Amino acid sequence: MELFEAMRTTFSAREYTSDPLPDDVLFEILDNARFAPSGGNRQGVHITIVRNQTTKKTLSDLAIPAAKRYIAQINLGENPWNSASPTAADEATIEATTPAPMLTETFINADVVLVFSVDLKVVASMDQYLDRVGVVSGGSVYPMVWNTLLAARQAGFGGTMTTLAISQEDKIQTLLGIPKDHAVCAIMPLGKPVKQLTKLRRNPVEFFVTQERFDGAPFTKP
């Protein structure tokens, strides 16, 4: 598959057929994804492969509280889980909210779930002293997450990067034996998509790219 086609057609697949994702195909996906860059080339990513149905069900359950808040905030017209604006959703409202199945049941229906974690002892968190949520450490793990999705697309499979269950990171660490000095970064269900999207909707370049300054002129096609 041509690279630009893969970039333009790799979507968040959340519905899967019963077709298995064989170990040899999964190995090839990860064998190519491992060439993603990381800070200092320290390669601190660890991937835990989960096929056990009970474990997948537990991961699904762990995503429910965060999924409730996600939907509650949408119902209030908010951008869910953003760290800049406080939510108006109180705990009673969140608890009474029904989470969308697509946010939780994806783990159960996928043939395999990959849990990405990163060794915090080797990542360079250049923003650790700033008065905001840290994001820079993600640069040492998310390129591999995306490479995995691209490689899965090449192999005829698909998945999505989920993070809702990570709000209960300590329980995931206990469930999978992940050390406390490793951050859980993404949980990725993978399988054969029920349908393959070929046209994705994204903002045009000039919508989010400017020249010289944040408030500079939009960068448009020559």
C-alpha positions in Angstrom: 0.0 0.0 0.0 1.3 3.5 -0.9 2.2 5.5 2.2 -0.1 8.5 1.6 -3.0 6.1 1.0 -2.3 4.4 4.3 -2.1 7.8 6.1 -5.4 8.9 4.6 -7.4 5.7 5.2 -6.2 4.5 8.6 -9.3 5.2 10.7 -10.4 4.4 14.2 -11.9 0.9 13.7 -14.1 -0.1 16.6 -16.2 -2.9 15.1 -14.7 -6.2 14.0 -15.5 -9.4 12.3 -14.8 -12.8 13.9 -11.7 -13.2 11.8 -8.6 -13.9 14.0 -5.4 -11.8 14.0 -2.8 -14.5 13.7 0.4 -14.2 15.8 2.6 -14.2 12.7 0.7 -11.2 11.3 0.7 -9.4 14.7 4.5 -10.0 14.9 5.0 -8.5 11.5 2.9 -5.5 12.5 5.0 -4.9 15.6 8.3 -5.7 13.9 7.7 -2.8 11.5 6.1 -0.5 14.1 9.2 -0.7 16.3 11.1 1.6 14.0 9.2 4.6 15.4 11.4 7.3 16.9 11.6 8.0 20.6 13.4 10.6 22.7 17.1 10.0 22.7 16.4 6.7 20.9 15.9 5.2 24.4 13.0 3.0 23.2 11.2 2.8 26.5 7.9 1.4 25.2 6.6 -1.9 26.4 3.6 -3.6 24.7 1.5 -6.2 26.6 -0.6 -8.4 24.3 -3.9 -9.4 25.7 -6.0 -12.2 24.2 -7.6 -13.6 27.4 -11.3 -12.7 27.2 -11.7 -12.2 31.0 -8.8 -9.7 31.0 -10.3 -7.9 28.0 -13.6 -7.7 29.8 -11.9 -6.2 32.8 -10.2 -3.5 30.7 -13.7 -2.8 29.3 -15.1 -2.4 32.8 -12.2 -0.1 33.8 -13.1 2.3 30.9 -16.7 2.7 32.1 -16.2 5.5 34.7 -14.3 7.7 32.3 -16.7 6.9 29.5 -19.6 8.1 31.7 -17.9 11.4 32.3 -17.1 11.6 28.6 -20.7 11.4 27.6 -21.9 13.6 30.5 -19.6 16.4 29.4 -20.8 16.0 25.7 -24.4 16.3 26.9 -23.4 19.6 28.6 -21.8 20.9 25.4 -18.2 20.5 26.8 -15.1 19.1 25.3 -14.7 15.9 27.4 -11.7 15.5 29.7 -9.9 18.7 28.6 -7.5 20.0 31.2 -8.0 23.7 30.5 -11.7 24.1 31.4 -13.4 22.8 34.6 -16.4 20.6 34.0 -19.9 21.4 35.1 -20.8 17.7 35.4 -21.1 16.7 39.1 -20.5 13.2 40.3 -24.2 12.4 40.5 -24.7 13.4 36.9 -21.7 11.4 35.8 -22.7 8.3 37.7 -26.3 8.5 36.2 -25.0 8.7 32.7 -25.0 5.7 30.4 -21.7 5.2 28.6 -21.8 4.6 24.8 -21.0 1.0 24.1 -18.5 2.0 21.4 -16.3 3.5 24.1 -16.1 0.3 26.2 -17.2 -2.8 24.4 -14.5 -2.5 21.7 -12.1 -4.3 23.9 -14.4 -7.3 24.3 -15.1 -7.7 20.6 -11.5 -7.2 19.3 -9.4 -10.4 18.7 -6.4 -8.8 20.5 -5.8 -5.8 22.7 -2.4 -4.1 23.0 -1.6 -2.2 26.1 1.2 0.4 25.5 3.2 1.6 28.5 6.4 3.6 28.7 9.3 3.5 31.2 9.3 6.9 32.9 12.9 6.5 33.9 14.0 6.9 30.3 11.7 9.5 28.8 12.7 13.2 28.7 9.7 15.1 30.2 10.8 18.6 29.2 7.5 20.1 30.4 7.5 18.4 33.9 8.0 21.8 35.7 5.4 23.7 33.7 2.0 24.5 35.3 0.0 22.3 33.1 -0.6 18.7 32.2 2.5 17.1 30.8 2.4 16.0 27.2 6.0 15.9 26.0 6.7 12.4 27.3 4.1 11.1 24.9 6.5 11.8 22.1 8.5 8.7 23.1 5.5 6.3 22.8 2.8 7.6 20.5 4.8 7.4 17.3 5.0 3.7 17.9 1.2 3.6 18.6 0.5 5.3 15.3 3.0 3.1 13.5 1.2 0.1 14.8 -2.1 1.3 13.4 -0.5 2.1 10.0 1.1 -1.4 9.9 -2.2 -3.0 10.8 -3.9 -1.1 8.0 -1.2 -2.4 5.6 -2.0 -6.0 6.8 -5.8 -5.6 6.3 -6.6 -5.1 10.0 -7.5 -2.1 12.1 -7.9 -0.7 15.6 -8.1 2.5 17.6 -6.1 4.2 20.3 -8.1 4.4 23.4 -7.2 6.1 26.7 -10.4 6.1 28.9 -9.4 3.1 31.1 -6.1 4.9 31.9 -7.9 7.1 34.3 -7.7 4.0 36.5 -4.0 3.3 35.7 -3.3 1.7 39.1 -5.8 -1.0 38.4 -4.4 -1.7 35.0 -0.9 -1.9 36.4 -2.2 -4.5 39.0 -4.1 -6.4 36.4 -1.2 -6.8 34.0 1.8 -6.6 36.4 3.0 -3.3 34.9 5.6 -1.6 37.2 4.6 1.6 39.0 7.4 3.5 37.2 5.8 2.7 33.8 3.0 4.9 32.6 0.1 3.3 30.7 -0.3 5.4 27.5 -2.7 3.6 25.2 -5.0 0.6 25.0 -5.5 -0.6 21.4 -8.0 -3.1 20.3 -7.2 -4.7 17.0 -9.1 -6.9 14.6 -10.5 -7.2 11.1 -12.8 -4.2 10.6 -16.4 -4.8 9.6 -15.9 -2.2 7.0 -12.9 -0.3 5.7 -13.4 3.5 5.4 -11.6 5.1 2.5 -12.6 8.8 3.0 -11.9 10.4 6.3 -13.0 13.9 7.4 -10.3 16.1 8.7 -9.7 19.9 8.9 -7.9 21.4 5.9 -4.3 22.4 6.3 -5.1 26.2 6.3 -7.5 25.6 9.3 -4.6 24.7 11.7 -1.3 25.8 10.1 -0.1 29.4 10.2 3.0 31.1 9.1 5.6 32.7 11.4 3.2 33.2 14.4 0.3 31.3 16.0 -1.9 34.2 14.8 -0.1 34.5 11.5 -1.5 34.1 8.0 -2.9 30.6 7.2 -0.6 28.4 5.2 -2.5 27.6 1.9 -1.7 25.5 -1.1 0.6 27.3 -3.6 
